[in-house]
Each structure stands twice: as C-alpha cells, then as structure tokens.
Amino acid sequence: MADDIKQSPSNSESEFQAFSRRVDEGAVGRASEKAGAGGDDRNGELTANLKEFGIDTDRMAEAANERVGDFQQMLIDEVRNRPMQALCWAAAAGVVVGLLAAR
C-alpha cells in the first residue's frame, strides 16, 4: 500500500510534465504560426539586423527557454512544498479577478 502511494506522485508528476510539455509545444506552435502569417520578411530582416550587431538570436532563444524551464520547475517545487500557501495565493488571485470582472 505504501508503495502505491509513493508511485502515485511520480505517476502524476510525469503526467503533469507531459501535459505541461504539450501545452508549451502548442503555445510555441501557435506563436510561430501567428508570426509566420504576415511577418516572415520582417522577422528575417530583424534577425539579420541583430546578427549584424553580433547578437546570436539562436543562443538568446535557447537561454530564454532554459530560464522559462527553470522558472516552471521552481514554481512546481514551491507548490509541492507549500500546497496550502499556493492554494491561498490562487484564491486571492481569483477574488481579485472576480472583483475586476464584476465592475
């Protein structure tokens, strides 16, 4: 029975991580579709201008993705370590959004 409990969080963790990856991939795909819809020439021009000044856009994108991943992992760890505090913050945010929406 104790083994089932220990396996359960890892199963839910892997399910959560898989879900998170699917959401991230979907968001990136939608963002690239929006950018590609009308701005291919402009994006290429911007990238070329940045590379002229010695800015490697690929490295910048990799660093940004790494930072986002680190931030997501930190949030997941904090929520797991302090679930009641996370629940209170979520409730407070819900009240604020509810009050703003009621105006």
Secondary structure, DSSP 8 states (H G I E B T S, - for coil): -HHHHHHHHHHHHHHHHHHHHHHHHHHHHHHHHHHHHH-HHHHHHHHHHHHHTT--HHHHHHHHHHHHHHHHHHHHHHHHH-HHHHHHHHHHHHHHHHHHHH-
